[in-house]
Amino acid sequence: MDQQFDLVVIGAGPGGYVAAIRAAQLKLKVACVESEARLGGTCLRVGCIPSKALLEASHQYHAAKHDLGAFGIEVKGVELNLAGMLKKKTDTVEQLTGGVAHLFKKNGVTRVLGHGKIAGPGKVVVTSGDGKTEELTTKNILIATGSSVAKLAGVELDGDRIGTSTEALSYPEVPKHMVVIGAGVIGLELGSVWQRLGAKVTVVEYFDRILPGMDTELGTLAKRILEKQGLSFKLGARVKAARRSGDGCVVEIEGQEPIQCDRVLLATGRVPNTDGLGLAEVGVAQGKRGDVIVDDHFRTNVPGIYAIGDVIRGAMLAHKAEEEGIACVELIATGYGHVDYNSIPSVVYTHPEIASVGRSEEQLKEAGIAYKKGSFPFSANGRAKAIGNTEGRVKILADAKTDRILGAHIIGHAAGDLIAEVAVAMAFGASAEDLARASHAHPSLAETVKEAALAAGDGAIHI
Ligand SMILES: Cc1cc2nc3c(=O)[nH]c(=O)nc-3n(C[C@H](O)[C@H](O)[C@H](O)COP(=O)(O)OP(=O)(O)OC[C@H]3O[C@@H](n4cnc5c(N)ncnc54)[C@H](O)[C@@H]3O)c2cc1C
């Protein structure tokens, strides 16, 4: 193999693999170093994709058991085949990770299997599983090594009963009682999966609300809906310890009775992956969380070394990593590249879904920005009624003077898809009136977005 490259990307997650493909399209000679046999990173192997596969499967199971009667469909003898459900998830992961390998071949990206370490500017040493090393020389290095689960003092992870999201994607049986530590996105999604399949689920959260950081009105509504589904919450509760006890586990919470359970999921956040990368030796500056510090052009303090995705500042989201990967290699190849952080959506794939883009009401108040708000409930939308998904609402926040859209917050069926329209509108600098005047197909859930935009102006029609 010719070991001389224009760009060596370390990490083949959504940030790294997308950057590698885009760089190859821009005619750079690219290698991508990945220590795992399967490409696609956390997202494809143990994150976004397997969790969404299980969310969909568990939703269908739950719907078949409880919801189809409302449509005049009588289903008897619905049974869970957990092994079959897990296989479907694994098949999906295999197809998609295989797809990335295919895209590498198609675009001429050189795939290097092993652990990458920066040995100096322009030098990456790759150590394979059997201890063999090879050195790649390159004009530029892109760190896209992602993140892994943040540990919590006192929680004794054993890779089995007390585990992370990775274990919770593959429990071999439905837990009787699962305790989720952390009411963030991952905790709520995986808690929902196992609750739908029959587990009792208790979510313990240090803050006094779920989904910290998300628009408060939306968070409050989400908690009410999830509680109705059967999830139980202990908020403002500090977990002191979680450990094995006999066949099960015990979770100790400050000032409360300990909880006995058979599975614990630790989901209190993720930390950047920089161990063994050689950053200190090369002099790459890191922040307090261990993140790689970059400027607006993804440059570290060492010339020729860049970083993107979960390993740098900002939201830990696959599509944020992708945008950064593309912008970074476009900057390297052409001198131009940009990410519009203001219009990056975030989605919680519970049922109903919870989606946000732009600023929350709290953030606007804090920044002293005068805003107006329009909201519209799913219960007043014809399509939502027809498909039996009337829970939730759309809220659009627009500048009080200019009407420019500043944020949107949606809880409701397919919110994760509906938010895309607002994200595009925001990227184009649209006003709420622009959104309201655009024709939306009838009957469609997207009409809730149009109506919320109307409500931010003179008023919605259908309420
Ligand atoms: C359960 C779960 C569900 C999630 N759901 C969503 C979702 O629905 N939507 C969303 O946007 N985000 C979701 N995320 C977050 C998302 O997975 C991450 O934000 C995203 O994967 C980050 O991409 P990345 O490319 O920065 O890093 P990663 O995807 O973490 O990839 C980094 C890669 O680098 C490799 N690597 C690390 N160090 C080295 C080294 N030294 N040498 C070689 N290879 C190395 C790792 O093996 C890994 O494959 C979820 C995460 C989890 C855990």
Ligand as a Chemical Component Dictionary entry (heavy atoms), coordinates in Angstrom:
data_LIG
# 
_chem_comp.id                   LIG 
_chem_comp.type                 NON-POLYMER 
_chem_comp.pdbx_formal_charge   0 
_chem_comp.three_letter_code    LIG 
# 
loop_
_chem_comp_atom.comp_id 
_chem_comp_atom.atom_id 
_chem_comp_atom.alt_atom_id 
_chem_comp_atom.type_symbol 
_chem_comp_atom.charge 
_chem_comp_atom.model_Cartn_x 
_chem_comp_atom.model_Cartn_y 
_chem_comp_atom.model_Cartn_z 
_chem_comp_atom.pdbx_ordinal 
LIG C1  C1  C 0 -27.471 4.513  22.413 1  
LIG C2  C2  C 0 -27.148 5.742  21.603 2  
LIG C3  C3  C 0 -28.115 6.282  20.775 3  
LIG C4  C4  C 0 -27.831 7.403  20.011 4  
LIG N1  N1  N 0 -28.811 7.903  19.208 5  
LIG C5  C5  C 0 -28.551 8.988  18.448 6  
LIG C6  C6  C 0 -29.543 9.483  17.553 7  
LIG O1  O1  O 0 -30.640 8.958  17.446 8  
LIG N2  N2  N 0 -29.227 10.565 16.803 9  
LIG C7  C7  C 0 -28.008 11.195 16.891 10 
LIG O2  O2  O 0 -27.776 12.178 16.184 11 
LIG N3  N3  N 0 -27.058 10.735 17.729 12 
LIG C8  C8  C 0 -27.292 9.649  18.497 13 
LIG N4  N4  N 0 -26.316 9.159  19.317 14 
LIG C9  C9  C 0 -25.018 9.866  19.364 15 
LIG C10 C10 C 0 -24.170 9.512  18.141 16 
LIG O3  O3  O 0 -23.977 8.122  18.108 17 
LIG C11 C11 C 0 -22.836 10.235 18.188 18 
LIG O4  O4  O 0 -23.065 11.623 18.342 19 
LIG C12 C12 C 0 -22.059 10.008 16.912 20 
LIG O5  O5  O 0 -21.814 8.634  16.713 21 
LIG C13 C13 C 0 -20.724 10.753 16.966 22 
LIG O6  O6  O 0 -20.032 10.526 15.780 23 
LIG P1  P1  P 0 -18.445 10.592 15.729 24 
LIG O7  O7  O 0 -18.078 10.292 14.322 25 
LIG O8  O8  O 0 -17.966 11.846 16.328 26 
LIG O9  O9  O 0 -17.919 9.427  16.701 27 
LIG P2  P2  P 0 -18.263 7.880  16.857 28 
LIG O10 O10 O 0 -19.504 7.512  16.183 29 
LIG O11 O11 O 0 -18.154 7.595  18.321 30 
LIG O12 O12 O 0 -17.092 7.160  16.079 31 
LIG C14 C14 C 0 -15.765 7.225  16.497 32 
LIG C15 C15 C 0 -15.044 6.009  15.967 33 
LIG O13 O13 O 0 -13.656 6.164  16.207 34 
LIG C16 C16 C 0 -13.094 4.909  16.552 35 
LIG N5  N5  N 0 -11.867 5.191  17.290 36 
LIG C17 C17 C 0 -11.735 5.855  18.471 37 
LIG N6  N6  N 0 -10.426 6.001  18.785 38 
LIG C18 C18 C 0 -9.729  5.409  17.778 39 
LIG C19 C19 C 0 -8.344  5.252  17.522 40 
LIG N7  N7  N 0 -7.418  5.765  18.332 41 
LIG N8  N8  N 0 -7.979  4.580  16.399 42 
LIG C20 C20 C 0 -8.907  4.066  15.542 43 
LIG N9  N9  N 0 -10.233 4.207  15.726 44 
LIG C21 C21 C 0 -10.635 4.883  16.835 45 
LIG C22 C22 C 0 -14.182 4.255  17.384 46 
LIG O14 O14 O 0 -14.022 2.845  17.369 47 
LIG C23 C23 C 0 -15.444 4.699  16.649 48 
LIG O15 O15 O 0 -15.822 3.767  15.675 49 
LIG C24 C24 C 0 -26.557 8.016  20.082 50 
LIG C25 C25 C 0 -25.565 7.469  20.909 51 
LIG C26 C26 C 0 -25.850 6.339  21.647 52 
LIG C27 C27 C 0 -24.772 5.754  22.518 53 
# 
loop_
_chem_comp_bond.comp_id 
_chem_comp_bond.atom_id_1 
_chem_comp_bond.atom_id_2 
_chem_comp_bond.value_order 
_chem_comp_bond.pdbx_ordinal 
LIG C1  C2  SING 1  
LIG C2  C3  SING 2  
LIG C2  C26 DOUB 3  
LIG C3  C4  DOUB 4  
LIG C4  N1  SING 5  
LIG C4  C24 SING 6  
LIG N1  C5  DOUB 7  
LIG C5  C6  SING 8  
LIG C5  C8  SING 9  
LIG C6  O1  DOUB 10 
LIG C6  N2  SING 11 
LIG N2  C7  SING 12 
LIG C7  O2  DOUB 13 
LIG C7  N3  SING 14 
LIG N3  C8  DOUB 15 
LIG C8  N4  SING 16 
LIG N4  C9  SING 17 
LIG N4  C24 SING 18 
LIG C9  C10 SING 19 
LIG C10 O3  SING 20 
LIG C10 C11 SING 21 
LIG C11 O4  SING 22 
LIG C11 C12 SING 23 
LIG C12 O5  SING 24 
LIG C12 C13 SING 25 
LIG C13 O6  SING 26 
LIG O6  P1  SING 27 
LIG P1  O7  DOUB 28 
LIG P1  O8  SING 29 
LIG P1  O9  SING 30 
LIG O9  P2  SING 31 
LIG P2  O10 DOUB 32 
LIG P2  O11 SING 33 
LIG P2  O12 SING 34 
LIG O12 C14 SING 35 
LIG C14 C15 SING 36 
LIG C15 O13 SING 37 
LIG C15 C23 SING 38 
LIG O13 C16 SING 39 
LIG C16 N5  SING 40 
LIG C16 C22 SING 41 
LIG N5  C17 SING 42 
LIG N5  C21 SING 43 
LIG C17 N6  DOUB 44 
LIG N6  C18 SING 45 
LIG C18 C19 SING 46 
LIG C18 C21 DOUB 47 
LIG C19 N7  SING 48 
LIG C19 N8  DOUB 49 
LIG N8  C20 SING 50 
LIG C20 N9  DOUB 51 
LIG N9  C21 SING 52 
LIG C22 O14 SING 53 
LIG C22 C23 SING 54 
LIG C23 O15 SING 55 
LIG C24 C25 DOUB 56 
LIG C25 C26 SING 57 
LIG C26 C27 SING 58 
# 
